């Protein structure tokens, strides 16, 4: 499986920029949408690389399972907030430490 974790940097949050002034205002629904878009971006990147769809799906689902179990609600709120504000370096600083837990997803 060649889905690269660095490809997760290419996440695109399609949510319209909000009037939120702090991460604490990010809702659980927004977090759920963000997580879904991360997983879809992972799958899209894997397929673009030519990896088999079933392996891409399994790997991306595994990555998301690990991230969902690792990041706190507060971290998800901050990551989403920075993504929407196009502050991707700050977003990445929140998520990066948790990606090592997804190493077992490589197949």
C-alpha positions in Angstrom: 0.0 0.0 0.0 1.5 3.3 -1.0 -0.9 5.8 0.5 1.5 8.3 2.0 0.6 9.9 5.2 2.1 13.2 3.8 -0.8 13.1 1.3 -3.1 13.9 4.2 -1.6 17.4 4.0 -3.6 17.7 0.8 -6.9 17.6 2.7 -9.4 20.1 1.4 -12.1 21.2 3.7 -15.1 22.2 1.5 -16.9 23.9 4.3 -17.5 27.5 3.8 -15.3 29.7 5.9 -17.3 30.4 9.1 -17.6 33.3 11.3 -16.2 31.3 14.1 -13.7 33.2 16.2 -12.2 30.3 18.2 -11.8 26.6 17.8 -14.2 26.0 20.7 -17.0 27.1 18.5 -16.4 24.2 16.1 -19.3 21.7 16.3 -19.3 17.9 16.4 -21.0 18.0 13.1 -18.2 20.1 11.6 -15.6 17.7 13.0 -17.5 14.7 11.5 -17.5 16.4 8.1 -13.9 17.3 8.4 -13.0 13.7 9.3 -15.0 12.4 6.3 -13.2 14.8 4.0 -9.9 13.7 5.3 -10.7 10.1 4.6 -12.1 10.9 1.1 -8.9 12.9 0.4 -6.8 9.9 1.5 -8.8 7.6 -0.8 -8.6 10.0 -3.7 -4.8 10.3 -3.4 -4.3 6.5 -3.1 -6.4 5.9 -6.3 -4.5 8.7 -8.1 -1.3 6.8 -7.3 -2.8 3.7 -8.9 -3.1 1.6 -5.8 -5.9 -1.0 -5.7 -9.1 0.5 -4.5 -9.8 -2.1 -1.8 -6.4 -1.7 -0.2 -6.7 2.1 -0.4 -10.1 2.0 1.3 -8.9 -0.3 4.0 -5.7 1.7 4.7 -7.6 5.0 4.8 -10.3 3.6 7.1 -7.5 2.3 9.4 -5.8 5.7 9.4 -9.0 7.5 10.3 -9.8 4.9 13.0 -6.3 5.6 14.6 -6.7 9.4 14.3 -10.3 9.3 15.7 -9.0 7.3 18.6 -6.0 9.5 19.2 -7.0 13.1 18.8 -9.1 14.7 21.5 -12.3 16.7 20.7 -10.3 19.8 21.4 -7.6 18.8 19.0 -10.2 18.1 16.3 -11.8 21.5 16.9 -8.4 23.2 16.5 -7.4 21.2 13.4 -10.7 22.0 11.7 -10.6 25.7 12.7 -7.1 26.0 11.2 -8.1 24.1 8.1 -11.0 26.4 7.4 -8.9 29.5 8.1 -6.3 28.0 5.6 -3.7 27.9 8.4 -2.4 24.5 7.3 0.9 24.6 9.2 -1.0 25.0 12.4 -3.4 22.3 11.4 -0.5 19.9 10.5 1.2 20.6 13.9 -1.9 19.3 15.6 -2.3 16.1 13.5 1.3 15.1 12.8 2.1 13.8 16.3 -0.8 11.4 15.9 0.0 10.0 12.5 2.7 7.7 13.9 -0.1 5.7 15.5 -1.3 5.0 12.0 2.0 3.3 10.9 0.3 -0.1 11.4 -2.1 0.8 8.6 0.6 0.5 6.0 0.0 -2.7 4.0 
